Amino acid sequence: MMNALKWLQNWYLENCNGDWEHSYGVKIDTVDNPGWSVKIDLTDTFLEDVPFDMIEEERNEEDWFYCIVRDRVFHGAGGATNLEEVLDCFKNWVSSVERS
């Protein structure tokens, strides 16, 4: 099974078409609580109008993550050790609605 980061690299490459990557993309950043922030533009991808049910998991103050789609952007955030869970959340959603 492909890990989430390698999978995300492939997803990004599949959406690069000479145009999309100039306006949209993927942003992974740190936040000061400490934790991670992930934003993935869905505009002009097959996902832009696909419904997403918000996911919120709070195990404790340091072990948490949430994912939501707002304004055609996948937003994820999590604690310092939860980046992979956020990326897995995106991967699992995309895999569940894969183009036929």
FIMIRO-709174 format. One record per residue: z, y, x of N, C-alpha, C in turn; residue in one letter. Coordinates in steps of 0.2 Angstrom, whole numbers, padded with zeros to 4 digits, always signed. Example, Ala and Ser with C-alpha at 12.3 -4.5 7.8 and 13.67 -1.06 7.14 Angstrom:
BEGIN
+0039-0028+0066+0039-0022+0062+0039-0016+0066A+0035-0011+0064+0036-0005+0068+0039+0000+0064S
//
This chain:
BEGIN
+0000-0006+0004+0000+0000+0000+0000+0006+0004M-0004+0011+0003-0005+0017+0007+0001+0022+0006M+0004+0024+0011+0009+0029+0011+0007+0036+0007N+0011+0039+0005+0010+0045+0001+0006+0051+0005A+0008+0052+0011+0005+0057+0015-0003+0055+0016L-0004+0049+0018-0011+0047+0020-0015+0047+0013K-0012+0045+0008-0015+0045+0001-0017+0053+0000W-0012+0057+0001-0013+0064-0001-0019+0067+0004L-0019+0065+0010-0025+0067+0014-0031+0065+0011Q-0032+0059+0009-0038+0057+0006-0040+0060-0001N-0035+0062-0005-0036+0065-0011-0039+0072-0009W-0036+0076-0004-0038+0082-0002-0045+0082+0000Y-0047+0077+0004-0054+0076+0007-0059+0075+0001L-0057+0071-0004-0061+0070-0009-0063+0076-0013E-0058+0081-0014-0059+0087-0018-0062+0092-0014N-0063+0092-0007-0066+0097-0003-0074+0096-0004C-0077+0101-0007-0084+0101-0008-0088+0106-0005N-0085+0110-0001-0088+0116+0002-0087+0122-0002G-0083+0121-0007-0081+0127-0011-0074+0127-0013D-0072+0121-0016-0065+0121-0018-0060+0123-0013W-0060+0120-0007-0056+0121-0002-0055+0128+0001E-0060+0133-0001-0060+0140+0000-0055+0144-0004H-0054+0141-0010-0050+0145-0015-0043+0141-0017S-0043+0134-0016-0038+0130-0018-0036+0125-0012Y-0030+0122-0014-0028+0117-0009-0021+0114-0010G-0018+0112-0004-0011+0109-0005-0007+0113+0000V-0001+0115-0003+0004+0119+0002+0011+0115+0002K+0013+0113+0007+0020+0110+0008+0024+0114+0013I+0030+0116+0010+0034+0121+0014+0041+0119+0013D+0045+0122+0017+0052+0121+0017+0056+0127+0013T+0061+0125+0009+0065+0130+0006+0072+0130+0009V+0076+0135+0008+0082+0136+0011+0088+0133+0008D+0088+0128+0004+0094+0126+0001+0096+0119+0003N+0095+0116+0008+0088+0115+0011+0084+0110+0007P+0077+0111+0008+0073+0106+0004+0066+0107+0005G+0062+0105+0001+0054+0105+0001+0051+0108-0005W+0046+0111-0004+0042+0114-0010+0034+0111-0009S+0031+0109-0014+0025+0106-0014+0021+0110-0020V+0015+0112-0018+0010+0115-0023+0003+0112-0022K+0000+0110-0027-0006+0107-0026-0011+0109-0032I-0016+0113-0030-0020+0116-0035-0024+0111-0038D-0025+0111-0045-0028+0106-0049-0035+0109-0052L-0036+0116-0051-0042+0119-0054-0048+0116-0050T-0053+0115-0055-0059+0112-0052-0058+0105-0050D-0053+0101-0052-0052+0094-0050-0052+0091-0057T-0053+0084-0057-0053+0081-0064-0046+0081-0067F-0041+0083-0063-0034+0084-0066-0032+0090-0069L-0037+0095-0069-0035+0102-0071-0032+0102-0079E-0035+0098-0083-0033+0098-0090-0029+0092-0092D-0027+0088-0087-0023+0081-0089-0016+0083-0090V-0013+0081-0096-0006+0082-0097-0001+0079-0092P+0004+0082-0090+0009+0079-0086+0016+0080-0089F+0020+0075-0089+0027+0076-0091+0032+0077-0086D+0035+0083-0086+0040+0085-0081+0044+0079-0079M+0046+0078-0072+0050+0074-0070+0056+0077-0066I+0062+0075-0068+0068+0079-0065+0073+0073-0063E+0075+0073-0057+0079+0068-0054+0085+0071-0050E+0091+0071-0052+0096+0074-0049+0102+0069-0047E+0102+0066-0042+0107+0061-0040+0113+0064-0037R+0112+0070-0033+0118+0074-0031+0115+0080-0028N+0119+0084-0025+0117+0091-0023+0112+0091-0018E+0112+0085-0014+0107+0085-0008+0101+0080-0010E+0102+0076-0015+0097+0071-0016+0094+0072-0023D+0089+0076-0024+0086+0078-0030+0078+0079-0029W+0075+0079-0035+0068+0082-0035+0066+0083-0042F+0061+0087-0042+0057+0088-0049+0050+0090-0048Y+0046+0088-0053+0039+0089-0053+0037+0092-0060C+0032+0096-0059+0030+0099-0066+0023+0102-0064I+0018+0102-0069+0012+0105-0069+0012+0112-0073V+0010+0117-0070+0011+0124-0073+0005+0128-0071R+0001+0130-0075-0005+0135-0074-0010+0131-0069D-0011+0125-0070-0016+0121-0066-0014+0120-0059R-0007+0120-0058-0004+0119-0051+0001+0113-0052V+0001+0108-0048+0007+0103-0048+0012+0107-0043F+0018+0107-0046+0023+0110-0042+0029+0104-0041H+0031+0103-0035+0036+0099-0034+0041+0102-0029G+0047+0100-0030+0052+0102-0025+0058+0097-0025A+0061+0097-0019+0066+0092-0018+0071+0093-0013G+0076+0089-0012+0080+0090-0006+0077+0088+0000G+0081+0089+0006+0078+0089+0012+0075+0082+0014A+0078+0077+0010+0075+0070+0012+0071+0067+0006T+0069+0072+0001+0065+0069-0005+0058+0071-0005N+0055+0073+0001+0048+0075+0001+0043+0069-0001L+0045+0063+0002+0040+0058+0000+0041+0056-0007E+0046+0057-0011+0047+0056-0018+0043+0060-0022E+0042+0067-0020+0038+0072-0023+0031+0070-0022V+0029+0068-0016+0022+0066-0015+0020+0060-0019L+0025+0055-0019+0024+0049-0023+0023+0050-0030D+0027+0055-0033+0026+0057-0040+0019+0060-0041C+0016+0064-0037+0009+0066-0038+0005+0060-0037F+0005+0056-0032+0001+0050-0031+0001+0046-0037K+0007+0044-0040+0008+0040-0046+0004+0042-0052N+0005+0049-0053+0002+0052-0059-0006+0052-0058W-0008+0054-0052-0015+0054-0051-0018+0047-0052V-0015+0042-0049-0017+0035-0050-0017+0032-0057S-0012+0035-0061-0012+0033-0068-0017+0036-0072S-0021+0041-0070-0026+0044-0074-0033+0044-0070V-0033+0040-0065-0039+0040-0061-0046+0040-0065E-0050+0043-0063-0057+0044-0066-0060+0037-0067R-0063+0035-0073-0066+0029-0074-0073+0029-0073S
//
